[in-house]
Amino acid sequence: MTFTKPGVYPYYCLLHPGMMGVVIVNPAGTPYPMTQAQYNAEGQSEQQADFTAGDQAVSSFQLKAQKNPNGTTTYFAQTDAPEPQTYTFDLSAQNSSTVRGSALIAFSLPPSQSNPETTYSIAVKLAGLTPGQSYTAVLSEGTSGSGVTVPQSQFGTVTVNADGTGTVTGSVNAMALPQGVWTLDIEDATHHIVASGRIDHPSWAYERFLPDTLHIHTGDTVVWTQTGINEVHTVTFLPSGWSDIPNESLMPVPYGGHIYAGTGFYNSGFMVPGATYDLTFIKSGNFAYRCLLHDVMGMLGTVDVTPQPNVLTIALNNSVDNVPSRTVGKTTYVPIWYVMHMLQSQGLHSTWNGSDWKVSSTTPINAHSQAGSSGNIHLYLNNQLLFSGDSQVWSLNGHATTFVPVHQVVGALQSLGFDAAFDGSTLDMTPQAHAGSVPAPTAAQSMGTGGSQSSSASGTSGNAMSGMN
C-alpha cells in the first residue's frame, strides 16, 4: 500500500488476534524518528521477548490427571501454550515532568464462542503528581500522543493523594494484547502528556500439542484445551489409509463423537481460544492425530493406549467404565454384579443366588437358548434357561465375589440381543456405536489429496515458534 495522507493507521491479521501493527505516516520531507539499524534492533528485541515468553510457557506445562469414580483417568492436555495472564510495564516522565508510575494489565474476562474479544483490566499507580490538579489516562494507538485512541478503552478519574501519588483504573476490550502498538499516556488538565509507557506484551503462538505424546490406558479420556489466544487449532484422527482430509469442508466440522475405538474420522472442528475437545479411548494401540491447519508445520501428536493388568474396560453406548478383572491362562473373568448393573441400565432387571442368574424383561428379545451347555452358573431369561457357564470366586475389596468368563458373558449378551465384542482388554457392548464413520470424498477429490496442505502461517513479530520443542 502507498500512504498519501499523514496519520496513524493500525492494521491487523484477522486470523491471529495478537498480530497487530501500526503505520505512522509523517508529512513528506520530515525526518524519520529512527534509523534502519534502530528499527532492526527493536524488531529483534520484540522477537526475543516472544521466544523468551514462549519458552517459559512451554517449560511450565505440567500434564494434569484426574482419577474418576468409574476407574478411569482423565488427562488434561493442551493445544498451543498460554500467554501470561498479566503484564506489567513502567511509565516514565515526559515533557520535563516528575510523574512516573507502573501499570498492570490482567485478563478480566476470557473470550468465548459468542464473544471472541477479551476484557483486560488496567490498574495504574503513579507518583510525582501535583495535588489539586486533575489528570486523565489515555490508551493510544502507535506512539505517545498520536491522537488515535484504542477502541473500547476507557479509564476513570485519576485520584491524586496529598503526597503526590495516585491511582487510576480502566479496561479495554480487544482480541488480544498487541506488542509495541499501544501506548498509555497520562495527561494533565491542559492535555499535555506528563508520563507515558509503551505496552510490549509478548505475542506468539506455539504450533504444537502439549504433550505431543500421551501414554494412557483403555477407558481413559483426554481433554484438549486451546490455551493460546493467538491461534485456532483442530484435534483430528484420520481413518486408516488417509494421509489428509479429502476436502476442506471437513476441517471446521466436529465429527465422530467422543468415544474412539481406533477407526473412523474424529475431528474437534475449529478450537478457538478456551475451547475444549474430549475423547475417550477404548481400544489399545498407537494412534496418531494432527492439527489440520498446522500439520505441515509439524503439529502432530500420538496417543499410546495400553490395557491395565486386572482391569476390564466396558463400553456401552456413550458410557465407559473400568472394572476389576482376573485373568487365568487365556481366560479373563469379570464380576457378575457389574454385568448385572450394565443390564439394569438397559432396562433388564436380574437377580443372582450364587448359581442362577435370572434376567427379566418386558420387552421381547430374540434370544437363542443354549440350554445344552454346562457349567456352575445358569442364565435365565424370563425363566427360560439360555446359557450355562463356569465361574470363579475371588476376594474383591475384602468380599467373596463371583467372577464369570468374559467370553461367556459375550455369549450371554448375544443371547440377550446385544451385539457384544471382546478383544482381550475391552468388552464393547455396542461396537457399532463406536465403529467410527468415514465421510465420503466429493467426486472431484480423492482420499489423501486434501487441500489442507495450505496451512495458515501463525505467530506475531515474524515468530511462529514452530521450532520450539
C-alpha positions in Angstrom: 0.0 0.0 0.0 1.1 3.5 -0.7 0.2 6.0 2.0 -0.7 9.5 0.7 -2.0 11.2 3.9 -0.3 11.7 7.2 -1.9 9.9 10.1 -1.8 6.8 12.4 -3.1 3.6 10.7 -3.5 0.5 12.9 -3.7 -2.8 11.0 -4.5 -6.4 11.9 -4.3 -10.0 10.9 -7.9 -11.3 11.1 -6.7 -14.9 11.7 -4.3 -14.3 14.6 -5.6 -11.8 17.2 -2.3 -10.7 18.7 -0.8 -10.0 15.3 -1.3 -6.2 15.1 0.8 -3.4 13.7 0.6 0.4 13.1 1.8 2.5 10.3 2.6 6.1 11.3 2.8 8.4 8.3 4.5 11.8 8.8 4.4 14.7 6.3 6.7 14.2 3.3 10.2 15.5 3.9 10.2 15.2 7.7 12.9 13.1 9.3 12.2 9.5 10.3 12.1 9.0 14.1 14.6 6.2 14.0 17.4 4.8 11.8 17.1 1.5 10.0 19.5 0.0 12.5 17.3 1.1 15.3 14.2 -0.4 13.7 16.1 -3.7 13.2 17.2 -3.7 16.9 13.6 -3.0 18.0 12.3 -5.9 15.9 15.0 -8.2 17.2 14.1 -7.2 20.8 10.4 -7.9 20.2 11.3 -11.3 18.6 13.5 -12.3 21.5 10.8 -11.3 24.0 8.4 -13.6 22.1 10.8 -16.5 22.2 11.6 -16.0 25.9 7.9 -15.8 26.9 7.1 -18.8 24.7 9.9 -20.9 26.2 8.7 -20.1 29.7 5.1 -21.1 28.9 6.1 -24.4 27.3 8.6 -25.3 30.1 6.0 -24.6 32.8 3.5 -27.0 31.3 2.6 -30.0 33.5 0.2 -32.7 32.4 -2.6 -32.9 34.9 -4.6 -36.1 35.5 -7.8 -36.8 37.4 -8.9 -40.2 38.8 -12.6 -40.8 38.1 -15.1 -42.8 40.2 -15.6 -45.3 37.3 -12.0 -46.4 37.5 -10.8 -44.4 34.5 -8.4 -41.4 34.4 -8.9 -38.1 32.6 -5.8 -36.3 31.2 -5.8 -32.6 30.5 -3.6 -31.7 27.5 -3.2 -28.5 25.6 -3.2 -27.3 22.0 -0.8 -24.4 21.9 0.5 -22.7 25.1 -1.0 -19.8 27.0 0.3 -16.3 27.1 0.9 -14.7 30.6 -2.3 -13.7 32.3 -0.8 -10.4 33.5 1.6 -7.9 32.1 3.4 -5.1 33.9 5.1 -2.1 32.3 6.6 1.2 33.5 5.5 4.8 32.8 8.4 7.3 32.5 8.2 11.1 32.9 7.6 13.2 29.8 8.0 16.8 28.9 10.1 17.7 31.9 7.5 16.5 34.4 8.3 14.4 37.5 5.4 11.9 37.0 6.2 8.3 36.8 4.5 5.0 37.6 3.7 1.4 36.7 0.7 -0.3 35.2 -0.7 -3.9 35.4 -2.8 -5.3 32.7 -4.7 -8.5 33.5 -7.2 -10.9 31.8 -10.5 -10.0 33.4 -13.0 -11.9 31.2 -11.7 -14.5 28.8 -13.1 -14.9 25.2 -15.9 -17.3 24.4 -17.6 -18.8 21.3 -20.2 -16.0 21.4 -17.7 -13.2 22.2 -14.2 -13.5 20.7 -12.9 -10.4 22.5 -11.1 -10.5 25.8 -11.7 -7.9 28.5 -8.5 -6.6 30.1 -8.4 -4.6 33.3 -5.7 -1.9 33.7 -4.5 -0.6 37.1 -2.1 2.3 37.1 -0.1 3.5 40.1 1.5 7.0 39.8 3.9 9.2 41.7 5.1 12.8 41.3 1.6 14.2 40.7 0.7 17.7 41.8 -2.0 17.6 44.5 -5.1 19.6 43.5 -4.5 19.1 39.8 -6.5 16.7 37.6 -5.1 14.1 35.3 -6.5 11.6 32.8 -5.3 8.4 31.3 -5.5 7.6 27.5 -4.6 4.4 25.7 -3.2 5.5 22.3 -2.5 3.7 19.1 1.1 3.9 17.9 3.2 6.4 19.6 2.6 8.6 22.6 0.2 11.5 21.8 -0.8 10.0 18.5 -4.3 11.3 18.9 -5.8 7.9 18.0 -7.5 6.3 21.0 -7.6 2.5 21.2 -11.2 1.4 20.5 -13.2 0.2 23.5 -10.7 1.5 26.1 -11.9 3.6 29.0 -10.5 5.0 32.3 -11.8 6.5 35.4 -10.6 9.7 37.0 -7.1 9.8 38.4 -7.2 10.0 42.2 -4.4 12.3 43.5 -3.3 11.9 47.1 -1.7 14.6 49.3 1.7 13.1 48.8 1.5 13.3 45.1 0.8 9.6 44.5 -2.3 8.5 42.6 -4.2 5.6 41.0 -6.4 5.1 38.1 -8.2 2.0 36.7 -9.6 1.2 33.3 -10.3 -1.5 30.8 -10.1 -2.4 27.2 -11.8 -5.0 25.0 -9.7 -6.5 22.3 -9.0 -9.8 20.5 -5.5 -9.8 22.2 -2.8 -7.6 23.6 -0.5 -6.3 20.8 3.2 -5.9 21.0 4.6 -2.3 20.6 1.3 -0.9 19.2 -0.4 0.6 22.3 0.9 3.4 24.5 -0.6 4.5 27.8 -0.4 8.3 28.3 -1.1 10.3 31.4 -2.3 13.9 30.6 -2.7 16.9 32.8 -5.7 19.3 32.6 -4.2 21.0 29.5 -3.8 17.7 27.7 0.0 17.8 28.0 1.5 14.4 28.4 3.3 14.1 31.7 4.0 10.3 31.7 4.0 7.6 29.1 4.7 3.8 28.8 4.5 1.5 25.8 2.9 -1.9 26.0 5.4 -4.6 24.8 3.4 -7.6 25.8 4.9 -10.7 24.1 2.7 -12.1 21.3 3.2 -15.5 19.8 1.7 -18.9 19.0 3.0 -22.4 19.7 2.1 -24.8 16.9 2.4 -28.0 18.9 0.4 -30.2 21.2 1.4 -30.4 24.9 2.4 -33.1 25.3 2.8 -34.4 21.8 2.9 -38.0 23.0 0.4 -39.3 25.6 0.6 -42.7 27.4 -2.8 -43.8 28.7 -4.8 -46.9 29.4 -8.0 -48.2 27.8 -11.0 -46.4 29.2 -9.1 -43.2 29.8 -10.1 -39.8 28.5 -8.0 -37.0 27.1 -9.3 -33.4 27.2 -7.5 -30.9 24.9 -7.9 -27.2 25.7 -6.9 -24.5 23.2 -4.9 -22.3 25.5 -3.1 -20.0 23.0 -5.0 -16.8 22.4 -3.5 -16.1 19.0 -4.4 -19.3 17.2 -7.1 -21.7 16.2 -6.3 -25.5 16.0 -8.0 -28.8 15.5 -7.5 -32.3 17.1 -8.1 -34.7 14.2 -7.7 -38.5 13.9 -7.7 -39.7 10.3 -9.2 -43.1 9.1 -6.8 -45.8 8.0 -5.4 -45.1 4.6 -5.9 -41.3 4.7 -2.9 -39.0 4.7 -5.1 -35.9 4.7 -8.8 -35.0 4.6 -10.5 -35.3 1.3 -11.9 -31.8 1.2 -11.6 -28.6 3.1 -15.3 -28.6 4.2 -14.5 -31.3 6.7 -11.9 -29.1 8.5 -14.2 -26.9 10.7 -16.9 -29.5 11.3 -16.9 -31.6 14.6 -17.1 -35.3 13.6 -17.1 -38.7 15.1 -18.4 -38.3 18.7 -16.3 -38.7 21.8 -15.6 -42.5 22.1 -12.7 -43.6 20.0 -12.2 -47.3 19.1 -9.3 -46.8 16.7 -11.2 -46.4 13.5 -13.0 -43.7 11.6 -12.7 -39.9 11.2 -12.7 -38.0 14.5 -12.4 -34.2 14.4 -12.8 -31.5 17.0 -13.6 -28.8 14.5 -12.0 -25.4 14.9 -11.0 -24.9 18.5 -11.0 -21.1 19.3 -9.1 -19.9 22.4 -10.7 -21.5 25.5 -12.4 -24.3 23.6 -12.1 -27.9 24.7 -12.4 -31.3 23.0 -12.6 -34.7 24.8 -12.1 -38.2 23.5 -12.3 -41.5 25.4 -10.1 -44.3 24.2 -11.5 -47.9 24.4 -9.0 -49.8 22.2 -5.3 -50.4 22.8 -2.9 -49.2 20.1 -0.8 -46.3 19.0 -3.0 -43.6 17.4 -1.7 -40.6 15.5 -3.5 -37.3 15.3 -2.8 -33.8 14.0 -4.0 -30.2 13.6 -5.4 -29.9 10.2 -4.3 -26.3 10.0 -0.7 -26.7 11.0 0.2 -30.4 10.3 2.6 -29.3 7.6 4.4 -27.3 10.3 4.8 -30.4 12.5 1.8 -30.1 14.7 1.4 -33.8 15.2 0.6 -36.0 18.2 0.3 -39.6 19.3 -1.9 -41.3 22.0 -0.4 -44.6 23.1 -3.1 -46.7 24.7 -2.4 -49.9 26.6 -4.6 -52.1 28.8 -4.1 -52.2 32.6 -3.5 -55.6 34.3 -6.6 -56.9 36.1 -8.8 -54.2 34.6 -11.5 -54.6 32.0 -12.8 -51.7 30.0 -16.5 -51.9 29.3 -18.1 -49.6 26.7 -21.9 -49.2 26.3 -23.3 -46.5 24.0 -21.8 -43.2 25.4 -20.5 -44.6 28.7 -17.2 -46.2 29.5 -16.2 -47.8 32.8 -13.1 -49.7 34.0 -13.9 -52.7 36.3 -11.7 -55.2 38.2 -10.9 -58.4 36.3 -8.9 -61.5 36.7 -7.0 -63.5 34.0 -6.2 -67.2 34.4 -4.3 -68.6 31.4 -6.0 -67.1 28.4 -9.4 -66.6 30.2 -10.4 -63.2 31.6 -13.1 -63.0 34.3 -15.3 -60.1 35.3 -17.5 -59.7 38.4 -21.0 -60.8 37.7 -22.5 -57.9 39.7 -21.1 -55.5 37.2 -22.6 -57.2 34.2 -25.9 -57.2 36.1 -25.5 -53.4 36.7 -24.9 -52.8 33.0 -28.0 -54.8 32.1 -30.0 -52.9 34.7 -29.0 -49.6 32.9 -30.6 -51.1 29.7 -33.9 -52.0 31.5 -33.1 -55.6 32.2 -33.6 -56.5 35.8 -31.7 -59.5 37.1 -31.1 -61.5 40.3 -28.3 -63.8 41.4 -28.5 -66.5 44.1 -25.0 -68.0 43.7 -25.8 -70.3 40.8 -28.8 -69.0 39.0 -28.7 -65.6 37.2 -32.2 -64.7 36.3 -32.9 -61.8 33.9 -36.4 -60.5 33.4 -37.6 -58.2 30.6 -40.9 -56.9 29.5 -39.5 -56.1 26.0 -39.4 -59.1 23.6 -35.8 -60.2 23.0 -34.8 -62.6 20.2 -32.8 -64.8 22.5 -31.3 -68.1 21.4 -31.3 -70.9 24.0 -28.0 -72.7 24.7 -29.5 -75.0 27.3 -27.3 -77.8 26.3 -24.2 -76.1 27.6 -22.7 -77.0 31.0 -21.3 -75.0 33.9 -21.9 -74.0 37.5 -23.9 -70.8 36.7 -27.1 -70.7 34.7 -28.6 -67.7 32.9 -32.3 -67.5 32.6 -34.4 -65.0 30.6 -38.0 -64.8 31.9 -37.4 -68.2 33.5 -36.2 -69.8 30.2 -32.7 -71.3 30.5 -30.5 -69.6 27.9 -26.9 -70.3 29.0 -24.8 -72.3 31.5 -21.2 -71.5 32.1 -18.3 -71.5 34.6 -17.5 -69.1 37.3 -14.7 -68.4 39.9 -14.9 -66.9 43.4 -12.2 -64.4 44.4 -11.8 -61.9 47.1 -12.5 -58.3 45.9 -12.3 -55.4 48.4 -12.4 -58.0 51.2 -15.5 -59.7 49.9 -16.0 -63.0 48.2 -17.1 -62.1 44.6 -18.3 -64.3 41.8 -16.4 -63.8 38.5 -17.6 -65.1 35.2 -15.5 -65.6 32.0 -15.8 -62.6 29.7 -16.2 -64.8 26.6 -19.2 -66.5 28.2 -20.6 -63.0 29.1 -20.3 -62.1 25.4 -22.2 -65.2 24.5 -24.9 -64.4 27.2 -25.1 -60.8 25.9 -25.5 -62.0 22.4 -28.3 -64.4 23.5 -30.0 -61.3 25.1 -29.8 -59.5 21.8 -26.6 -57.4 22.3 -24.0 -57.1 19.6 -21.2 -57.6 22.0 -17.5 -58.0 21.3 -14.3 -58.7 23.4 -10.8 -58.0 22.2 -8.9 -59.2 25.3 -9.0 -55.9 27.2 -12.3 -54.2 26.2 -15.8 -55.5 26.3 -17.7 -53.4 23.9 -21.5 -54.0 24.3 -22.3 -51.6 21.4 -19.5 -51.9 18.9 -21.5 -50.4 16.1 -21.8 -47.2 18.1 -18.0 -46.9 18.3 -17.1 -48.1 14.8 -16.3 -44.6 13.6 -17.9 -43.4 10.4 -15.9 -42.2 7.4 -17.1 -39.2 5.3 -17.3 -39.8 1.6 -15.0 -37.6 -0.5 -16.5 -35.5 -3.2 -16.5 -36.7 -6.7 -13.7 -34.3 -7.7 -11.4 -35.3 -4.8 -9.9 -38.5 -3.5 -8.6 -39.6 -0.2 -5.1 -38.4 0.7 -5.2 -35.3 -1.6 -7.0 -32.8 0.6 -6.4 -29.1 0.4 -5.3 -28.7 4.0 -1.7 -28.6 2.8 -2.1 -24.9 2.6 -1.8 -24.2 6.3 -2.0 -20.7 7.8 1.1 -19.0 9.0 0.9 -18.2 12.6 2.5 -16.1 15.4 3.4 -12.5 15.5 6.5 -10.4 15.1 7.6 -12.9 12.5 7.7 -15.6 15.1 5.7 -18.8 14.6 7.7 -20.6 17.3 7.3 -23.8 15.2 10.8 -24.9 16.0 10.4 -24.9 19.8 10.5 -28.4 21.0 
